[in-house]
Amino acid sequence: MSVALESPKQLTIRTVPLRDGRPLLAHLPEAAPLAWLRGGEGLVGWGEAARITLPAEADGAGVRRFTSAARWLEEVLARSRVTNDLGLPGTGPVVFGGFTFAPGSAGSTLVLPRVVVGRRAGRTWLTTIGDGPDARPEEVLHEIRPHRPVGPLTWRDGSPDAAQWRAAVAEAVARIRSGALDKVVLAREVHADAPADIDVRTLLARLSRDYPGCYTFSVAGMVGATPELLIRREGDDVTSLVLAGTRPRGATDEEDARLAADLTRSAKDVEEHRYAVDSLRATLTPLCSAIDVPDRPELLRLANVQHLASPVRGRLRPDVSTLDVVAAMHPTAAVGGTPTSTAVRVIRELEGTDRGRYAGPVGWLDARGNGEWGIALRCAEITGSRARLFAGCGIVAGSDPDAELAEADSKFRVMRDALTDEE
């Protein structure tokens, strides 16, 4: 059974144009900020008109958290009166959400904020939600306190520690070479303690500044900047971006080019990427009337790493909902492995920790089914003054434990930098 914040009998939802050129983050108060941003556009929200937090799935079927969330949202929207003349994706009622990686983990969450400010293609809007026909939220647009610095941090390794994780990678390689599976993605964690509660807005500002090409998000304490787009839906059109195969960026143009060439010629990385693309194709085909998959990956360069990337496009069949697609696509081979059921079992056996919402779907959804959902990577779970950082690597037959540990450490850099105050 789900655990939900009781919704009012009726919600009055109104979206209006907003003449405000400030950055979206300038609107956010400190308490429980919600965000989905890329390149200066997206959505920010605050307050809670309704919320659901789901328990672990005892039967392990794998989709109940998605179907329960969809049913809850349908019930909330049925009690809503909406005024929205803009009609753009992200206008009207919008929920921000994050789902756990594993069905056996509790904590999948959807939040319907009291206030949303959005921006798309140069147009900005304000959505407010009240508890009756004449109600208005008290906190609409107000003076915001400046973002607070994080302060000095105390770092400690997670469980498993680096040595134990290298051993887990070696065991995974042995199982892959024995034919038990083709690929598994293993994650590790590190922890940071700050002297006071961490201001999530500070992290969002740094992440969106340093990684404008990524999707910067904040949902119920999970904060990050993911390059991995699970699905974007506008009408019946869906887009997904497969990322698998990684190298760091070089310190010089020559080193950067050498690393890029090494990535594109690497049999190990090309194999890892092919598994991820084949997995996505197999998942989307029964959901789509048409699908377009590129023949070969392209190179995606981010501020700290570069990836092999394949954009995949499709047109959904009638009566396929956005959360149907999210449920079917999760976990992708890029964050789970191949074959999926075997890889997830190996993850559970070898990682020795609960991922929570790390590597699960995170994003937003509006009342018309439009939305963007990424995979919660390059992220941290913020609880008061504590941060739990995650990073994962795709393990295949040619993986080397020391090299994989170095890759994971390079992925931690995103959130390490976001948490570290500039001198």
WOUR-V870548 format. One record per backbone hydrogen bond with DSSP energy under -1.0 kcal/mol. NH is the residue of the N-H (numbers start at 1). CO is the residue of the C=O. If there is no record, write none. Layout:
NH:CO / NH:CO
This chain:
3:53 / 5:51 / 11:79 / 12:130 / 13:81 / 14:128 / 15:83 / 16:126 / 18:124 / 20:18 / 26:23 / 27:24 / 28:25 / 34:45 / 35:218 / 36:43 / 37:216 / 38:41 / 39:212 / 41:38 / 42:119 / 43:36 / 44:117 / 45:34 / 46:115 / 49:112 / 50:112 / 52:110 / 53:3 / 54:108 / 57:103 / 67:63 / 68:64 / 69:65 / 70:66 / 71:67 / 72:68 / 73:69 / 74:70 / 75:71 / 76:72 / 77:73 / 78:74 / 80:77 / 81:11 / 83:13 / 91:88 / 95:365 / 96:111 / 97:363 / 98:109 / 99:361 / 101:356 / 105:102 / 107:54 / 109:98 / 110:52 / 111:96 / 112:50 / 115:46 / 116:127 / 117:44 / 118:125 / 119:42 / 120:123 / 123:120 / 125:118 / 126:16 / 127:116 / 128:14 / 129:114 / 130:12 / 154:193 / 156:191 / 158:189 / 165:161 / 166:162 / 167:163 / 168:164 / 169:165 / 170:166 / 171:167 / 172:168 / 173:169 / 174:170 / 175:171 / 176:172 / 177:173 / 178:174 / 179:176 / 180:175 / 182:338 / 183:338 / 184:395 / 185:336 / 186:393 / 188:391 / 190:389 / 191:156 / 192:387 / 193:154 / 194:385 / 198:384 / 202:199 / 203:199 / 204:200 / 205:201 / 206:202 / 207:203 / 208:204 / 209:205 / 210:206 / 211:207 / 214:211 / 215:226 / 216:37 / 217:224 / 218:35 / 219:222 / 222:219 / 223:380 / 224:217 / 225:378 / 226:215 / 230:373 / 231:373 / 232:239 / 233:371 / 234:237 / 237:234 / 238:314 / 239:232 / 240:312 / 241:229 / 242:310 / 244:308 / 247:306 / 249:304 / 256:252 / 257:253 / 258:254 / 259:255 / 260:256 / 261:257 / 262:258 / 263:259 / 264:260 / 265:261 / 270:266 / 271:267 / 272:268 / 273:269 / 274:270 / 275:271 / 276:272 / 277:273 / 278:274 / 279:275 / 280:276 / 281:277 / 282:278 / 283:279 / 284:280 / 285:281 / 287:284 / 288:284 / 289:315 / 292:313 / 298:309 / 300:307 / 302:305 / 306:247 / 307:300 / 308:245 / 309:298 / 310:242 / 312:240 / 313:292 / 314:238 / 315:290 / 316:236 / 317:287 / 320:317 / 325:321 / 326:322 / 327:323 / 328:324 / 329:325 / 330:326 / 335:332 / 336:332 / 338:183 / 343:339 / 344:340 / 345:341 / 346:342 / 347:343 / 348:344 / 349:345 / 350:346 / 351:347 / 358:355 / 359:376 / 360:357 / 362:374 / 363:97 / 364:372 / 365:95 / 366:370 / 367:93 / 369:366 / 371:233 / 372:364 / 373:231 / 374:362 / 375:228 / 376:360 / 377:375 / 380:223 / 381:388 / 382:221 / 383:386 / 386:383 / 387:192 / 388:381 / 389:190 / 390:379 / 391:188 / 393:186 / 395:184 / 399:396 / 404:400 / 405:401 / 406:402 / 407:403 / 408:404 / 409:405 / 410:406 / 411:407 / 412:408 / 416:412 / 417:413 / 418:414 / 419:415
